[in-house]
Amino acid sequence: MKTQELKYVTRRRAAVLLGISEMELSRISTESGFGHREIAGEQEETYFTYEELRQICVLAVQHVN
């Protein structure tokens, strides 16, 4: 069985992995410039790399302290 390695995660999955709300993730994403928006027709989704998630974690921790 071949396993696929995910290179990007959706905003919803990223929020779950980081333990924050999607709204908070969207705010951090907008302020920091992390994430990649994809628009297909009327649907819009934001994707994050694992490196971006790591950097968001660092920002979120700094914001709390």
N, C-alpha and C positions, 0 to 999 in steps of 0.2 A: 504494500500500500504506500503510495507516494503522498507525503505531507506537503501542504503549501505553507510557505512562510509569508505572513502578512507584513507588508512594508508600511502600510498606512492603516490608521484606524479612524472611524467616524467620530464625530463630536460626541454622540451618545456614549459610545464605547470608551472614548477617552475620559469623559466625565466619570464613568463608573470606575475605571482604572485608577484615576486620581483621587476618587472619593469626594468630588465636589459636584455642585449642580451644573447643569448645562448652561444656565444663565451666567454663573460665575466663570465658567470656562470661556464662554463667548466674550465676556468682559475682558478677561486676561488676554485672550487671543487678539482682540481688537487693539488693546493698549500696547501689546508687545509685537504684534505683526506676525505671530506664529500661526500656522495653519494655512491650508490651501483651499480656497473656495472653488467648487465645481457647480456650474449651473447647466441643467439639462431641461429645456422647456421651462415649465413653471416650478420645477423642483430645484432646490439649492441644498448643498451639503458641504460641510467643512471637514477636511481630512487632516490628520496630524501624523507626522513621522514619530517614531519612538524617541528620537533625539529631541524633537520639539517637546514631547511630553516630559522628558527629563528636565529640560530647561524651564518649562512651566512649573514643575515641582519646585525647583530652586526659587523661582519668583514667588510662588505661593508661600513658601516657608519664610522668605525674607519679609513678605507683606505681613505675616502674622506676628513676626518678632518685631 
